């Protein structure tokens, strides 16, 4: 067991001395440059492959993250559990230092330290690369939240000069719909998190460099993704009932550019529309309704997202929890479309493509609160 000094600066210094990081990777996330330093070359190479569209040779860095492969170890602190919704498994716990925070992943023992200029991940990194990726992405999210952005739980796509966000309550299929749109020619912006900002007369969305994770059913029904499945997986999934296929928890990362072609993953786009998936798996027909954000506050929690444990604001920074009213104001000039009734990805894709290509709703939805014809 380590007996570290209980302040961020000295603890980070001690860990970096014990596990020196000499293998470098430079990442460019829009206007943010991140230097990642790893003590294990294979961990660096795994991150380089994951972030391939965003690797840069630029030397300047706005922040540095050090990643240290090491056995899991205990710290002599009393971690506090992160409160979760009833019935959900406790995954993370934290301890606040006078000058920073430590987050511990209970299952893997991975530790993440951050605050001020220090950002450090340590533990069995090569066994848990997705946790390292999430930490890097959370530094990107914090960078923008400290500048006043609102965090959205949504996917995003871009077609030409028009951008569309796709939000939905848990398990609605926003990633699946986003990938259907990319198969139709859209550019991928983000899988599960969007940073929303008003600049002048337009609202913008900024993506996070997280690859979409899909279940085999999504890959089975999208020809651009079928290569992610082995022949045996395709045969097995093709024989499964639709409900069982939907619930399958086996996940695949989708590398956007290998699947769809070069320059198909960008992190910034205008927000010209928001589609909220409020549908259910049923035989009911799909309904699409134009709604006004200020009149449908019940829908906005599908978009709203708390920054969670990995956002540690300074006293003058925006708070981690933002109000429904703030999201409604941000979206007041953004067309908002509610898809309800039965889940229908084919019909939803056609509606979204019309919005992306022409900025138009189908004729049956032109009125402000139109009912489907």
Secondary structure as UniProt FT lines:
FT   HELIX           8..18
FT   STRAND          23..29
FT   TURN            30..31
FT   STRAND          32..38
FT   HELIX           41..50
FT   HELIX           52..54
FT   STRAND          63..69
FT   STRAND          80..81
FT   TURN            86..87
FT   STRAND          92..97
FT   TURN            98..99
FT   STRAND          100..105
FT   TURN            106..108
FT   STRAND          111..115
FT   TURN            116..117
FT   STRAND          118..123
FT   HELIX           125..127
FT   HELIX           129..145
FT   TURN            146..148
FT   STRAND          150..152
FT   STRAND          154..159
FT   TURN            160..161
FT   STRAND          162..168
FT   TURN            170..171
FT   HELIX           174..183
FT   TURN            184..185
FT   STRAND          187..190
FT   STRAND          194..199
FT   TURN            200..201
FT   STRAND          202..207
FT   STRAND          213..215
FT   HELIX           216..220
FT   HELIX           223..228
FT   HELIX           231..238
FT   HELIX           242..247
FT   STRAND          251..253
FT   HELIX           256..260
FT   TURN            262..263
FT   STRAND          268..270
FT   STRAND          274..277
FT   STRAND          286..291
FT   HELIX           293..295
FT   HELIX           297..300
FT   TURN            301..303
FT   HELIX           308..310
FT   TURN            315..316
FT   HELIX           324..330
FT   TURN            331..333
FT   STRAND          336..342
FT   HELIX           345..358
FT   HELIX           363..365
FT   TURN            368..369
//
